[in-house]
Amino acid sequence: MPKKLNGRDRMDVKILFNVPVTLRDGVTLYADVYRPDNETPYPAIVNRTPYLKDGVSPVAGYFRSHLLAACGFNVVIQDVRGTGHSEGICDPAGHQDEDGYDTIEAIAAMPWCDGRVGMMGESYHGFSQLACARSNPPHLQAICPFMTSWTKFPAIYDYGIFSPVLFGWITGRALERERYYPGQYPPKAVRQMKEYASHMDQQVAWLPMKDMPAGNVEGVPELQFHRDLLENIDNDEYLRSIGRVEGFEQTMVPTLNVTGWNDFLRDKTIYNFTQFRERGGNEACRKGSMLIVGPWLHSDRLEGVIEGTDYGPEGSGDGFGMTEKLAQWFDHWLKDKETDFTSGSPVKLFVMGKNIWRDEYEWPLARTQFTPFYLHSAGRANTLLGDGVLTPELPEEETPDGYVYDPMDPCPSNTGEPFRNMLQDQRPLQKREDVLVYTAPAVTRETELTGPIYAELYASTSVRDTDFVARVSIVRRDGTVHRLGAKLVRGRYRNGKQAQEMVPGEVYKFRIEAANTSIVLEPGEAVRLDVTSALFPDADRNLNTFGRVGYEAQGVTAHQTLYHDADHPSALILPVIPGDR
Protein backbone atom coordinates (compact mmCIF):
# COMPACT_ATOMS: atom_id res chain seq x y z
CA MET A 1 0.00 0.00 0.00
CA PRO A 2 1.28 3.52 -0.74
CA LYS A 3 2.48 5.41 2.32
CA LYS A 4 2.93 9.15 2.71
CA LEU A 5 6.34 10.56 3.66
CA ASN A 6 7.14 14.25 3.26
CA GLY A 7 3.99 14.59 1.18
CA ARG A 8 5.08 11.92 -1.30
CA ASP A 9 3.55 8.49 -1.87
CA ARG A 10 6.04 5.77 -0.94
CA MET A 11 5.56 2.23 -2.21
CA ASP A 12 6.67 -1.08 -0.78
CA VAL A 13 10.07 -2.16 -2.11
CA LYS A 14 11.64 -5.42 -3.21
CA ILE A 15 15.23 -6.25 -4.14
CA LEU A 16 16.40 -8.17 -7.19
CA PHE A 17 19.79 -9.65 -6.35
CA ASN A 18 22.70 -10.21 -8.74
CA VAL A 19 21.05 -9.03 -11.93
CA PRO A 20 23.60 -9.77 -14.71
CA VAL A 21 24.74 -7.45 -17.49
CA THR A 22 27.05 -9.00 -20.08
CA LEU A 23 29.37 -6.51 -21.75
CA ARG A 24 30.66 -6.34 -25.31
CA ASP A 25 33.86 -8.23 -24.38
CA GLY A 26 31.95 -11.04 -22.66
CA VAL A 27 32.61 -9.95 -19.05
CA THR A 28 29.52 -10.10 -16.83
CA LEU A 29 28.80 -7.47 -14.18
CA TYR A 30 26.26 -7.95 -11.39
CA ALA A 31 23.89 -5.49 -9.76
CA ASP A 32 21.25 -5.40 -7.05
CA VAL A 33 18.07 -3.60 -8.01
CA TYR A 34 15.85 -1.87 -5.45
CA ARG A 35 12.41 -1.34 -7.01
CA PRO A 36 8.73 -0.91 -6.18
CA ASP A 37 7.09 -4.19 -5.26
CA ASN A 38 4.83 -4.43 -8.31
CA GLU A 39 5.08 -5.28 -12.01
CA THR A 40 4.97 -1.72 -13.37
CA PRO A 41 8.03 -0.58 -15.37
CA TYR A 42 9.78 2.46 -13.86
CA PRO A 43 12.77 4.61 -14.80
CA ALA A 44 16.16 3.40 -13.56
CA ILE A 45 18.89 5.17 -11.58
CA VAL A 46 22.26 3.43 -11.95
CA ASN A 47 25.15 3.58 -9.51
CA ARG A 48 28.34 1.87 -10.71
CA THR A 49 30.61 1.42 -7.70
CA PRO A 50 33.90 -0.29 -6.77
CA TYR A 51 32.88 -0.17 -3.10
CA LEU A 52 30.57 -3.22 -3.09
CA LYS A 53 26.87 -3.28 -3.79
CA ASP A 54 26.57 -5.55 -0.73
CA GLY A 55 27.92 -2.82 1.57
CA VAL A 56 26.02 -0.33 3.70
CA SER A 57 26.36 2.64 1.33
CA PRO A 58 23.36 1.85 -0.89
CA VAL A 59 20.99 2.20 2.06
CA ALA A 60 22.95 4.33 4.55
CA GLY A 61 24.53 6.84 2.14
CA TYR A 62 22.91 9.93 0.71
CA PHE A 63 21.05 8.16 -2.11
CA ARG A 64 19.10 5.78 0.18
CA SER A 65 18.26 3.18 -2.44
CA HIS A 66 15.20 1.88 -0.63
CA LEU A 67 13.69 5.37 -0.29
CA LEU A 68 14.31 6.32 -3.93
CA ALA A 69 12.85 2.99 -4.99
CA ALA A 70 9.78 3.70 -2.89
CA CYS A 71 9.36 6.92 -4.89
CA GLY A 72 8.95 4.96 -8.10
CA PHE A 73 12.46 4.24 -9.42
CA ASN A 74 14.56 1.18 -10.13
CA VAL A 75 17.76 1.88 -8.19
CA VAL A 76 20.54 -0.23 -9.72
CA ILE A 77 23.72 -0.71 -7.65
CA GLN A 78 26.33 -2.42 -9.81
CA ASP A 79 29.75 -3.77 -8.84
CA VAL A 80 32.11 -2.40 -11.50
CA ARG A 81 34.46 -4.66 -13.38
CA GLY A 82 36.74 -6.68 -11.09
CA THR A 83 35.02 -5.74 -7.80
CA GLY A 84 32.50 -7.53 -5.62
CA HIS A 85 30.53 -10.11 -7.57
CA SER A 86 31.47 -8.79 -11.02
CA GLU A 87 33.92 -10.52 -13.32
CA GLY A 88 37.12 -9.12 -14.78
CA ILE A 89 40.09 -7.16 -13.49
CA CYS A 90 39.56 -3.87 -11.66
CA ASP A 91 40.91 -1.05 -13.79
CA PRO A 92 40.41 2.43 -12.28
CA ALA A 93 40.27 4.09 -15.69
CA GLY A 94 39.96 1.66 -18.59
CA HIS A 95 36.58 0.35 -19.76
CA GLN A 96 34.55 3.04 -17.99
CA ASP A 97 33.12 4.54 -21.18
CA GLU A 98 32.28 1.15 -22.73
CA ASP A 99 31.13 -0.57 -19.55
CA GLY A 100 28.91 2.36 -18.66
CA TYR A 101 27.41 2.54 -22.13
CA ASP A 102 26.68 -1.20 -22.21
CA THR A 103 25.21 -1.14 -18.70
CA ILE A 104 22.84 1.76 -19.42
CA GLU A 105 21.55 0.19 -22.61
CA ALA A 106 21.13 -3.23 -20.97
CA ILE A 107 19.24 -1.76 -18.01
CA ALA A 108 16.99 0.28 -20.34
CA ALA A 109 15.98 -2.98 -22.05
CA MET A 110 15.06 -4.79 -18.82
CA PRO A 111 11.32 -5.64 -18.55
CA TRP A 112 11.05 -3.73 -15.25
CA CYS A 113 12.54 -0.52 -16.79
CA ASP A 114 10.50 1.93 -18.87
CA GLY A 115 13.56 2.79 -20.98
CA ARG A 116 14.64 5.98 -19.23
CA VAL A 117 17.86 5.85 -17.21
CA GLY A 118 19.83 8.23 -14.99
CA MET A 119 23.03 7.80 -12.98
CA MET A 120 24.31 8.90 -9.56
CA GLY A 121 27.32 8.35 -7.32
CA GLU A 122 30.35 10.04 -5.76
CA SER A 123 34.11 9.89 -6.27
CA TYR A 124 35.05 6.86 -8.41
CA HIS A 125 31.41 6.30 -9.31
CA GLY A 126 31.19 9.99 -10.13
CA PHE A 127 33.95 9.53 -12.70
CA SER A 128 32.22 6.39 -14.00
CA GLN A 129 29.21 8.62 -14.78
CA LEU A 130 31.30 11.26 -16.52
CA ALA A 131 32.92 8.63 -18.70
CA CYS A 132 29.58 7.00 -19.50
CA ALA A 133 27.89 10.32 -20.30
CA ARG A 134 30.74 11.20 -22.67
CA SER A 135 29.99 8.00 -24.62
CA ASN A 136 26.34 9.07 -25.06
CA PRO A 137 24.24 5.92 -24.55
CA PRO A 138 20.87 6.73 -26.16
CA HIS A 139 18.77 5.97 -23.07
CA LEU A 140 20.77 8.05 -20.57
CA GLN A 141 18.78 11.13 -19.54
CA ALA A 142 20.65 12.76 -16.60
CA ILE A 143 23.54 12.20 -14.20
CA CYS A 144 24.55 13.23 -10.66
CA PRO A 145 28.38 13.23 -10.49
CA PHE A 146 29.16 13.90 -6.82
CA MET A 147 32.63 14.81 -5.50
CA THR A 148 34.60 13.84 -8.59
CA SER A 149 36.67 14.85 -11.59
CA TRP A 150 37.56 13.64 -15.05
CA THR A 151 41.17 13.23 -13.99
CA LYS A 152 41.07 12.08 -10.37
CA PHE A 153 43.37 9.10 -10.74
CA PRO A 154 46.06 10.59 -12.96
CA ALA A 155 46.42 13.64 -10.73
CA ILE A 156 44.31 14.94 -7.90
CA TYR A 157 46.30 18.16 -8.07
CA ASP A 158 47.30 18.85 -11.65
CA TYR A 159 48.93 17.46 -14.76
CA GLY A 160 52.11 15.44 -14.27
CA ILE A 161 51.74 14.94 -10.50
CA PHE A 162 51.42 11.41 -9.16
CA SER A 163 49.81 10.41 -5.88
CA PRO A 164 51.64 7.46 -4.30
CA VAL A 165 48.66 6.73 -2.03
CA LEU A 166 46.88 5.32 -5.09
CA PHE A 167 48.75 2.04 -4.64
CA GLY A 168 47.05 1.72 -1.26
CA TRP A 169 43.67 2.28 -2.89
CA ILE A 170 44.08 -0.63 -5.28
CA THR A 171 45.42 -2.84 -2.47
CA GLY A 172 42.21 -2.19 -0.56
CA ARG A 173 40.09 -3.17 -3.55
CA ALA A 174 42.13 -6.34 -4.11
CA LEU A 175 41.80 -7.46 -0.48
CA GLU A 176 38.04 -6.88 -0.66
CA ARG A 177 37.99 -8.97 -3.82
CA GLU A 178 39.24 -11.97 -1.83
CA ARG A 179 35.87 -12.11 -0.06
CA TYR A 180 34.10 -12.84 -3.34
CA TYR A 181 36.71 -14.72 -5.33
CA PRO A 182 38.84 -16.53 -2.74
CA GLY A 183 42.00 -17.90 -4.25
CA GLN A 184 42.14 -15.33 -7.06
CA TYR A 185 45.51 -14.17 -5.72
CA PRO A 186 48.41 -16.37 -4.60
CA PRO A 187 48.58 -16.75 -0.79
CA LYS A 188 51.95 -15.03 -0.77
CA ALA A 189 50.47 -12.03 -2.56
CA VAL A 190 47.65 -11.76 -0.04
CA ARG A 191 50.11 -11.86 2.86
CA GLN A 192 52.27 -9.20 1.23
CA MET A 193 49.33 -6.91 0.52
CA LYS A 194 48.16 -7.13 4.13
CA GLU A 195 51.67 -6.47 5.41
CA TYR A 196 52.21 -3.45 3.16
CA ALA A 197 48.74 -2.09 3.93
CA SER A 198 49.62 -2.04 7.63
CA HIS A 199 52.74 0.06 6.91
CA MET A 200 51.56 2.19 4.03
CA ASP A 201 53.34 5.27 5.39
CA GLN A 202 56.65 3.49 4.75
CA GLN A 203 55.52 2.37 1.33
CA VAL A 204 54.48 5.79 0.03
CA ALA A 205 57.89 7.17 1.07
CA TRP A 206 59.74 4.58 -1.06
CA LEU A 207 62.20 5.85 -3.64
CA PRO A 208 62.14 5.41 -6.49
CA MET A 209 58.34 5.21 -6.49
CA LYS A 210 58.32 2.70 -9.33
CA ASP A 211 60.02 0.16 -7.04
CA MET A 212 57.59 0.54 -4.13
CA PRO A 213 57.00 -3.03 -2.88
CA ALA A 214 53.28 -2.36 -2.37
CA GLY A 215 53.01 -1.50 -6.06
CA ASN A 216 54.88 -4.55 -7.30
CA VAL A 217 53.23 -7.54 -5.64
CA GLU A 218 53.38 -10.48 -8.04
CA GLY A 219 50.06 -12.09 -8.88
CA VAL A 220 47.96 -8.90 -8.48
CA PRO A 221 47.16 -7.69 -12.01
CA GLU A 222 45.13 -4.74 -10.68
CA LEU A 223 48.38 -3.05 -9.68
CA GLN A 224 49.45 -2.84 -13.31
CA PHE A 225 47.21 0.15 -13.89
CA HIS A 226 49.04 2.32 -11.37
CA ARG A 227 52.43 1.15 -12.63
CA ASP A 228 51.38 2.09 -16.16
CA LEU A 229 50.01 5.39 -14.90
CA LEU A 230 53.27 6.25 -13.14
CA GLU A 231 55.20 5.37 -16.27
CA ASN A 232 52.97 7.66 -18.33
CA ILE A 233 52.01 10.36 -15.82
CA ASP A 234 53.04 13.11 -18.26
CA ASN A 235 52.08 11.29 -21.45
CA ASP A 236 49.01 13.08 -22.75
CA GLU A 237 48.37 10.48 -25.43
CA TYR A 238 48.30 7.71 -22.82
CA LEU A 239 45.98 9.67 -20.52
CA ARG A 240 43.67 10.21 -23.45
CA SER A 241 43.76 6.50 -24.29
CA ILE A 242 42.53 5.57 -20.80
CA GLY A 243 39.79 8.18 -20.84
CA ARG A 244 41.33 10.54 -18.28
CA VAL A 245 40.58 13.67 -20.27
CA GLU A 246 37.75 16.16 -20.10
CA GLY A 247 34.64 15.50 -22.16
CA PHE A 248 32.38 18.48 -21.52
CA GLU A 249 31.63 19.09 -25.19
CA GLN A 250 30.69 15.43 -25.67
CA THR A 251 28.21 15.40 -22.75
CA MET A 252 24.57 15.81 -23.81
CA VAL A 253 22.70 15.31 -20.52
CA PRO A 254 22.07 17.64 -17.56
CA THR A 255 24.31 17.15 -14.53
CA LEU A 256 23.67 17.62 -10.81
CA ASN A 257 27.12 18.35 -9.37
CA VAL A 258 27.43 17.94 -5.61
CA THR A 259 30.39 18.48 -3.30
CA GLY A 260 31.32 19.80 0.14
CA TRP A 261 33.56 22.61 1.34
CA ASN A 262 35.60 19.94 3.16
CA ASP A 263 35.80 17.58 0.16
CA PHE A 264 39.29 17.16 -1.30
CA LEU A 265 37.71 17.10 -4.78
CA ARG A 266 35.63 20.22 -4.10
CA ASP A 267 37.48 22.45 -6.57
CA LYS A 268 37.33 19.83 -9.32
CA THR A 269 33.57 19.36 -8.84
CA ILE A 270 32.89 23.10 -8.91
CA TYR A 271 35.02 23.32 -12.04
CA ASN A 272 32.89 20.57 -13.60
CA PHE A 273 29.74 22.62 -12.97
CA THR A 274 31.13 25.80 -14.50
CA GLN A 275 32.39 23.94 -17.55
CA PHE A 276 29.14 22.04 -18.10
CA ARG A 277 27.32 25.39 -18.01
CA GLU A 278 29.77 26.88 -20.53
CA ARG A 279 30.92 23.94 -22.67
CA GLY A 280 28.22 21.29 -22.39
CA GLY A 281 27.43 19.54 -25.66
CA ASN A 282 23.87 20.84 -25.94
CA GLU A 283 21.42 23.25 -24.33
CA ALA A 284 19.99 20.59 -22.02
CA CYS A 285 23.42 20.05 -20.49
CA ARG A 286 24.35 23.73 -20.33
CA LYS A 287 21.08 25.08 -18.93
CA GLY A 288 20.06 22.01 -16.96
CA SER A 289 23.23 21.51 -14.91
CA MET A 290 23.16 22.46 -11.23
CA LEU A 291 25.56 22.73 -8.28
CA ILE A 292 25.07 21.92 -4.59
CA VAL A 293 27.87 22.59 -2.09
CA GLY A 294 27.34 21.64 1.55
CA PRO A 295 29.85 21.66 4.40
CA TRP A 296 30.59 17.99 3.77
CA LEU A 297 33.65 15.76 3.67
CA HIS A 298 34.51 13.41 0.78
CA SER A 299 32.00 10.76 1.82
CA ASP A 300 28.66 9.23 0.96
CA ARG A 301 27.24 10.11 4.41
CA LEU A 302 27.06 13.92 4.08
CA GLU A 303 27.34 14.32 7.82
CA GLY A 304 26.67 17.67 9.46
CA VAL A 305 29.11 17.25 12.33
CA ILE A 306 32.59 17.03 10.84
CA GLU A 307 35.64 16.31 12.94
CA GLY A 308 34.12 18.06 15.95
CA THR A 309 32.62 21.03 14.10
CA ASP A 310 28.82 21.17 14.15
CA TYR A 311 27.27 22.85 11.11
CA GLY A 312 23.79 22.95 12.57
CA PRO A 313 20.51 21.17 11.86
CA GLU A 314 20.62 21.86 8.10
CA GLY A 315 24.28 20.96 7.69
CA SER A 316 23.77 17.23 7.09
CA GLY A 317 22.47 15.62 3.94
CA ASP A 318 19.36 14.61 5.86
CA GLY A 319 18.88 18.16 7.16
CA PHE A 320 19.22 19.49 3.63
CA GLY A 321 16.91 16.80 2.26
CA MET A 322 19.37 15.32 -0.22
CA THR A 323 17.40 12.15 -0.91
CA GLU A 324 14.30 14.22 -1.62
CA LYS A 325 16.34 16.52 -3.90
CA LEU A 326 17.56 13.49 -5.82
CA ALA A 327 13.99 12.23 -6.15
CA GLN A 328 12.92 15.63 -7.50
CA TRP A 329 15.88 15.74 -9.90
CA PHE A 330 14.98 12.36 -11.36
CA ASP A 331 11.24 13.12 -11.25
CA HIS A 332 12.00 15.95 -13.64
CA TRP A 333 14.47 14.32 -16.01
CA LEU A 334 13.10 10.76 -15.97
CA LYS A 335 9.37 11.43 -15.43
CA ASP A 336 8.90 14.89 -17.01
CA LYS A 337 7.59 16.42 -13.77
CA GLU A 338 8.10 20.04 -12.79
CA THR A 339 9.60 20.39 -9.32
CA ASP A 340 10.55 23.36 -7.17
CA PHE A 341 14.10 22.03 -7.01
CA THR A 342 14.79 21.75 -10.72
CA SER A 343 12.99 25.00 -11.60
CA GLY A 344 14.82 26.99 -8.92
CA SER A 345 18.27 28.56 -8.85
CA PRO A 346 21.07 26.45 -10.38
CA VAL A 347 23.41 26.92 -7.39
CA LYS A 348 22.70 26.06 -3.76
CA LEU A 349 25.46 26.92 -1.28
CA PHE A 350 25.90 26.29 2.42
CA VAL A 351 27.45 29.35 4.05
CA MET A 352 29.73 28.16 6.85
CA GLY A 353 29.85 30.31 9.95
CA LYS A 354 26.23 31.35 9.44
CA ASN A 355 25.31 27.70 8.79
CA ILE A 356 22.57 28.56 6.32
CA TRP A 357 21.72 27.51 2.76
CA ARG A 358 21.48 30.14 0.05
CA ASP A 359 20.33 30.08 -3.56
CA GLU A 360 22.66 31.62 -6.14
CA TYR A 361 22.71 31.85 -9.94
CA GLU A 362 26.36 31.53 -10.97
CA TRP A 363 29.88 30.74 -9.76
CA PRO A 364 31.71 32.88 -8.88
CA LEU A 365 28.93 35.14 -7.64
CA ALA A 366 28.44 38.20 -9.83
CA ARG A 367 28.63 40.52 -6.81
CA THR A 368 31.99 39.20 -5.62
CA GLN A 369 34.61 41.84 -4.85
CA PHE A 370 37.94 40.12 -5.48
CA THR A 371 40.20 41.86 -2.99
CA PRO A 372 44.00 41.50 -2.97
CA PHE A 373 45.90 41.24 0.29
CA TYR A 374 49.60 41.69 -0.40
CA LEU A 375 52.41 39.74 1.22
CA HIS A 376 54.81 41.69 3.43
CA SER A 377 57.74 40.85 5.69
CA ALA A 378 61.21 41.96 6.62
CA GLY A 379 62.59 38.78 5.11
CA ARG A 380 61.74 36.38 7.90
CA ALA A 381 58.26 34.97 7.30
CA ASN A 382 59.36 31.43 8.16
CA THR A 383 57.03 29.68 10.64
CA LEU A 384 54.01 31.13 12.42
CA LEU A 385 56.45 33.00 14.70
CA GLY A 386 57.86 34.91 11.73
CA ASP A 387 57.06 38.42 10.54
CA GLY A 388 54.87 37.63 7.51
CA VAL A 389 51.64 39.63 7.17
CA LEU A 390 48.91 40.26 4.61
CA THR A 391 47.58 43.80 4.11
CA PRO A 392 45.65 45.71 1.42
CA GLU A 393 48.65 48.00 0.91
CA LEU A 394 50.89 47.43 -2.09
CA PRO A 395 54.49 46.55 -1.20
CA GLU A 396 57.38 48.86 -2.01
CA GLU A 397 61.00 47.82 -1.44
CA GLU A 398 61.04 44.72 0.76
CA THR A 399 63.45 41.91 1.49
CA PRO A 400 62.25 38.64 -0.07
CA ASP A 401 61.61 35.55 2.00
CA GLY A 402 63.39 32.28 1.51
CA TYR A 403 63.43 28.69 2.68
CA VAL A 404 65.18 25.45 1.93
CA TYR A 405 63.10 22.66 0.44
CA ASP A 406 64.65 19.24 1.07
CA PRO A 407 62.74 16.51 -0.80
CA MET A 408 64.05 13.98 1.72
CA ASP A 409 62.10 15.88 4.41
CA PRO A 410 59.01 17.20 2.58
CA CYS A 411 56.26 19.18 4.28
CA PRO A 412 53.40 16.75 4.95
CA SER A 413 49.97 17.14 3.42
CA ASN A 414 48.41 16.67 6.86
CA THR A 415 49.35 17.04 10.50
CA GLY A 416 48.64 13.45 11.51
CA GLU A 417 46.06 14.65 14.03
CA PRO A 418 43.87 11.63 14.91
CA PHE A 419 40.29 11.66 13.64
CA ARG A 420 40.82 14.85 11.64
CA ASN A 421 41.38 15.26 7.94
CA MET A 422 40.22 18.60 6.57
CA LEU A 423 39.69 20.47 9.86
CA GLN A 424 42.95 19.57 11.56
CA ASP A 425 44.85 22.37 13.26
CA GLN A 426 47.52 23.57 10.82
CA ARG A 427 49.90 25.01 13.45
CA PRO A 428 52.18 21.94 13.59
CA LEU A 429 52.96 22.42 9.89
CA GLN A 430 53.37 26.15 10.34
CA LYS A 431 56.18 25.55 12.82
CA ARG A 432 58.42 24.19 10.06
CA GLU A 433 61.23 26.38 8.74
CA ASP A 434 60.31 25.44 5.17
CA VAL A 435 56.86 27.02 5.52
CA LEU A 436 56.38 30.77 5.00
CA VAL A 437 53.42 32.15 6.92
CA TYR A 438 51.50 35.37 6.19
CA THR A 439 48.54 36.44 8.33
CA ALA A 440 45.99 39.18 7.68
CA PRO A 441 44.68 41.42 10.47
CA ALA A 442 41.72 39.94 12.31
CA VAL A 443 38.40 41.16 10.94
CA THR A 444 36.45 43.63 13.08
CA ARG A 445 33.02 42.74 11.72
CA GLU A 446 31.41 39.76 10.06
CA THR A 447 33.08 39.20 6.70
CA GLU A 448 31.85 36.77 4.07
CA LEU A 449 34.23 35.02 1.70
CA THR A 450 32.40 33.14 -1.05
CA GLY A 451 34.19 32.09 -4.21
CA PRO A 452 37.62 31.00 -5.44
CA ILE A 453 40.67 32.14 -3.47
CA TYR A 454 43.76 32.82 -5.57
CA ALA A 455 47.41 33.23 -4.64
CA GLU A 456 49.63 35.19 -7.04
CA LEU A 457 53.21 34.38 -6.11
CA TYR A 458 56.46 35.68 -7.59
CA ALA A 459 59.10 33.06 -6.85
CA SER A 460 62.46 31.75 -7.94
CA THR A 461 64.43 28.61 -7.20
CA SER A 462 68.01 27.37 -7.31
CA VAL A 463 67.14 24.19 -9.23
CA ARG A 464 65.82 23.08 -12.63
CA ASP A 465 62.38 22.06 -11.39
CA THR A 466 60.49 22.36 -8.11
CA ASP A 467 57.01 22.73 -6.64
CA PHE A 468 55.20 25.55 -4.88
CA VAL A 469 52.19 25.14 -2.60
CA ALA A 470 49.66 27.77 -1.53
CA ARG A 471 47.65 26.79 1.54
CA VAL A 472 44.87 29.03 2.91
CA SER A 473 43.52 28.80 6.45
CA ILE A 474 41.31 30.60 8.95
CA VAL A 475 42.84 31.57 12.28
CA ARG A 476 40.11 31.12 14.87
CA ARG A 477 39.70 33.29 17.94
CA ASP A 478 41.05 30.50 20.13
CA GLY A 479 44.23 30.37 18.01
CA THR A 480 43.47 27.14 16.15
CA VAL A 481 44.05 27.24 12.41
CA HIS A 482 41.67 25.43 10.07
CA ARG A 483 42.57 24.90 6.44
CA LEU A 484 40.24 26.05 3.67
CA GLY A 485 42.31 24.49 0.91
CA ALA A 486 45.73 23.89 -0.61
CA LYS A 487 47.03 23.58 -4.15
CA LEU A 488 50.38 22.40 -5.46
CA VAL A 489 51.83 23.52 -8.80
CA ARG A 490 54.79 21.94 -10.56
CA GLY A 491 57.35 24.32 -12.02
CA ARG A 492 58.08 22.35 -15.19
CA TYR A 493 54.40 22.61 -16.21
CA ARG A 494 54.02 26.32 -15.45
CA ASN A 495 53.18 26.99 -19.13
CA GLY A 496 51.07 23.91 -19.85
CA LYS A 497 51.66 20.26 -20.63
CA GLN A 498 55.01 20.76 -22.35
CA ALA A 499 57.67 20.29 -19.67
CA GLN A 500 60.09 23.21 -19.48
CA GLU A 501 63.10 23.54 -17.21
CA MET A 502 63.14 26.36 -14.71
CA VAL A 503 66.10 28.71 -14.96
CA PRO A 504 67.77 28.98 -11.54
CA GLY A 505 67.37 32.48 -10.16
CA GLU A 506 64.74 33.57 -12.68
CA VAL A 507 61.55 34.99 -11.16
CA TYR A 508 58.30 33.31 -12.23
CA LYS A 509 54.73 34.31 -11.50
CA PHE A 510 52.44 31.53 -10.33
CA ARG A 511 48.68 32.06 -10.16
CA ILE A 512 47.28 29.33 -7.93
CA GLU A 513 43.62 28.63 -7.21
CA ALA A 514 44.18 27.54 -3.62
CA ALA A 515 40.58 26.97 -2.54
CA ASN A 516 36.89 27.56 -3.16
CA THR A 517 34.81 28.39 -0.12
CA SER A 518 31.78 30.06 1.40
CA ILE A 519 32.39 31.15 4.97
CA VAL A 520 31.56 34.07 7.27
CA LEU A 521 34.44 35.16 9.48
CA GLU A 522 33.46 36.35 12.92
CA PRO A 523 35.14 39.40 14.52
CA GLY A 524 38.55 38.34 15.77
CA GLU A 525 39.14 35.71 13.06
CA ALA A 526 41.76 36.10 10.34
CA VAL A 527 42.92 34.66 7.02
CA ARG A 528 46.35 33.05 6.74
CA LEU A 529 48.45 31.99 3.72
CA ASP A 530 51.23 29.41 3.90
CA VAL A 531 53.75 28.88 1.11
CA THR A 532 55.89 25.74 0.96
CA SER A 533 57.00 23.15 -1.61
CA ALA A 534 55.33 19.81 -0.79
CA LEU A 535 52.00 18.17 -0.01
CA PHE A 536 53.36 14.71 0.70
CA PRO A 537 52.20 11.97 0.37
CA ASP A 538 48.98 13.16 -1.27
CA ALA A 539 51.22 14.41 -4.08
CA ASP A 540 54.60 12.97 -4.98
CA ARG A 541 57.55 15.04 -3.79
CA ASN A 542 59.45 16.93 -6.44
CA LEU A 543 63.09 15.78 -6.30
CA ASN A 544 64.12 19.08 -7.94
CA THR A 545 66.17 17.40 -10.69
CA PHE A 546 63.88 17.80 -13.72
CA GLY A 547 64.15 14.01 -13.89
CA ARG A 548 61.49 11.47 -14.68
CA VAL A 549 58.73 11.35 -12.06
CA GLY A 550 58.90 8.15 -10.03
CA TYR A 551 62.17 6.90 -11.47
CA GLU A 552 64.78 8.58 -9.26
CA ALA A 553 65.94 7.69 -5.78
CA GLN A 554 67.80 10.86 -4.81
CA GLY A 555 66.79 14.47 -4.84
CA VAL A 556 68.66 17.75 -4.52
CA THR A 557 67.99 20.57 -2.11
CA ALA A 558 66.24 23.65 -3.48
CA HIS A 559 66.69 27.19 -2.17
CA GLN A 560 63.36 28.94 -2.72
CA THR A 561 62.82 32.68 -2.78
CA LEU A 562 59.43 34.42 -2.57
CA TYR A 563 59.34 38.07 -3.64
CA HIS A 564 56.97 40.79 -2.44
CA ASP A 565 57.99 44.22 -3.66
CA ALA A 566 56.81 46.89 -6.08
CA ASP A 567 57.89 44.88 -9.12
CA HIS A 568 56.70 41.56 -7.67
CA PRO A 569 53.47 42.23 -5.71
CA SER A 570 52.71 38.73 -4.43
CA ALA A 571 49.15 38.62 -3.12
CA LEU A 572 46.32 36.52 -1.77
CA ILE A 573 43.11 37.45 -3.58
CA LEU A 574 39.98 36.96 -1.47
CA PRO A 575 36.38 36.73 -2.74
CA VAL A 576 34.70 39.26 -0.46
CA ILE A 577 30.90 39.45 -0.58
CA PRO A 578 29.45 42.88 0.21
CA GLY A 579 27.55 42.95 3.47
CA ASP A 580 24.57 44.96 2.27
CA ARG A 581 22.90 42.10 0.41
Salt bridges, closest charged atoms under 4 A:
ASP9 OD1 - LYS4 NZ 3.23
ASP12 OD1 - LYS3 NZ 2.49
ASP25 OD2 - ARG81 NH1 2.96
ASP32 OD1 - LYS53 NZ 2.90
GLU39 OE2 - LYS14 NZ 3.50
ASP54 OD1 - LYS53 NZ 3.33
ASP54 OD2 - HIS85 NE2 2.77
ASP97 OD2 - ARG134 NE 3.01
ASP99 OD2 - ARG81 NE 2.90
ASP102 OD1 - ARG24 NH2 2.76
GLU105 OE1 - HIS139 ND1 2.66
GLU122 OE2 - HIS125 NE2 3.68
ASP158 OD2 - LYS487 NZ 3.68
GLU176 OE1 - ARG173 NE 3.27
ASP211 OD1 - LYS210 NZ 3.07
ASP236 OD1 - LYS497 NZ 3.06
GLU246 OE1 - ARG279 NH1 3.29
GLU249 OE2 - ARG279 NE 2.84
ASP263 OD1 - HIS298 ND1 2.58
ASP267 OD1 - ARG266 NE 2.73
GLU283 OE2 - LYS287 NZ 2.95
ASP300 OD1 - ARG301 NE 3.47
ASP318 OD1 - ARG64 NH2 3.06
GLU324 OE2 - ARG8 NH2 3.16
GLU324 OE1 - ARG10 NH2 3.61
ASP331 OD2 - ARG8 NH1 2.87
ASP331 OD1 - LYS335 NZ 3.84
ASP336 OD2 - ARG116 NH1 2.85
GLU338 OE2 - HIS332 ND1 3.98
ASP359 OD1 - LYS348 NZ 3.13
GLU360 OE2 - ARG358 NE 2.78
GLU360 OE2 - ARG367 NH2 2.83
GLU360 OE2 - ARG581 NH2 3.79
GLU398 OE2 - HIS376 ND1 2.53
GLU398 OE1 - HIS564 ND1 2.64
ASP401 OD2 - HIS564 NE2 2.74
ASP409 OD1 - ARG432 NH2 3.78
GLU417 OE2 - ARG420 NE 3.38
ASP425 OD2 - ARG427 NH2 2.56
GLU433 OE2 - ARG380 NH2 2.85
ASP434 OD2 - ARG432 NH2 2.81
GLU446 OE2 - LYS354 NZ 2.90
GLU448 OE2 - ARG358 NH2 2.54
GLU456 OE1 - LYS509 NZ 3.81
GLU456 OE2 - ARG511 NH1 2.42
ASP465 OD2 - ARG492 NE 2.79
ASP467 OD2 - ARG490 NH2 2.81
GLU501 OE1 - ARG464 NE 2.90
GLU525 OE2 - ARG476 NH1 3.32
ASP530 OD2 - ARG471 NE 3.28
ASP540 OD2 - ARG490 NH1 3.20
ASP565 OD1 - HIS568 ND1 2.95
